[in-house]
Amino acid sequence: MIALFRVALPLLAAGCASEPDRLSVPMVTTGIELAPFAIYEQCFALSSGERVAYQFTATQPVAFNVHFREGSATIVPIDIKTTREESDAFAADQQRNYCLAWEAGPQGSVIDYRVQQVRPRQ
């Protein structure tokens, strides 16, 4: 039973465990603890042309990317090999599910992040 829990826990921690929600309100999360070499994802659905802004900080360097799946391929339009903080935005080119992903290095890390849809100015 304990072995099953150890395998299932990382899967539950990933943001893409179920169908992603729309970004109707900003997602703000603090204190996400990443064990050494652990990966954490936060996924959401976007329509074509929607823009998303993100920012995060990490206590130790992490790899960071924004990705989506197209068939069996994973497409990574933003890929940063090592950083402790980033702040940027991207636009969806098609309606699909997008994921932000962080991967800790050998020291692990703790991340705080915010992601929100950027509304067009009226």
N, C-alpha and C positions, 0 to 999 in steps of 0.2 A: 504494500500500500504506500509506504514512504517513497519507494522508487518511482511509482506512478506519479505521485505528487511532485517530485523533483522534475519530472519530464513535462508535466502539464503546466506547472507554474510559469515558465518562460512563455509558453504559448498564450496564456491568459493575459500576460503583461503587455503583449503586443497590441497596438491599436487597431490592427486589421483583422482581428479574430472573427469579426462578423461583418455584415454589409456596412460600409462606411456611411455616416450621416452627412447631411449638407452642413455647411458652415453658416448657420443662421445667426449664431452669436460667437464672439471670440472664444477660442479655447486657450485657457491660461492654466498651466500646470507647473508646479514647483516640487523640487525634491525627488525627482525620479532617480533612483539609485541604480546604476549600471555596474554589475559585477565585471571583472576583467573579461574583455572580449565579448561582452553581451551586446545585443542589438535591441533597440526599442523603436517602434514605429507608431506614428499617428497618421491615420488615413481619413480621407474625406472625399465626398463626391463634388465635382465641379462641372458646370456646363461650359460649352465653348464660349470663349471670350471673358469668362470670369477671372478676376485677379485676386491673388492671395498674398498677404504680407506675413512674414514670419520673422521672429527674432528669438535667439536663445543664448544662454551662457552655460558653460560647463566648468566644473572645478578642475578637471584634468582634460587634456586634449582628446577629442573624439573625431572620428570620420563622420561626415554628414552628407546626405544626399536627398534629393527629391526624385521620386521615380513613379512610374506607372507600368502596368502590364499591357502588352499588346500581343494577344495570342499566347504563345509560350515564352515570348521574349520579355525581358524587363528593360525598359527604356529609362535612362538616367539623364535628364536634361541638366541637373545641377549636381555636381560631384566634387566635394571638398575633402581632401585626404586627411588633413589634421587641422583642427581649430579649437579654440576655447569659446568663441562667440561669433555669431553671424547675424546679420539683419539685411533682408532683401525682400523682393517680391517676384512673383512669376504669374504668367497668364496661361490659362488652359487653352490649348489649341483645338481640343475636341471634348465632348462630354465623356467623362470617364472618372475612375477613382484614382486619386493621387495620394502618395504617402511621403511623409517626411521620415527619415530614418537616421538614427544616431548609433554608432558603434564605438564602444569604449576600447581603449588600448589596454596594455598589461596592468595598469594601475587602477582600472575602473574609473568611474566618474559619477558625478551627480549633475543632472541637467534641470534647468528651468526654461520653459519656453512659452511663447505666445504666438498664435496663428489666427488670422482673421481675414475675412473677405474684404477686399477694397471696393467700396461702392463708387460708381462713377459720379462725378460732380454734376449736379443738376443746374 
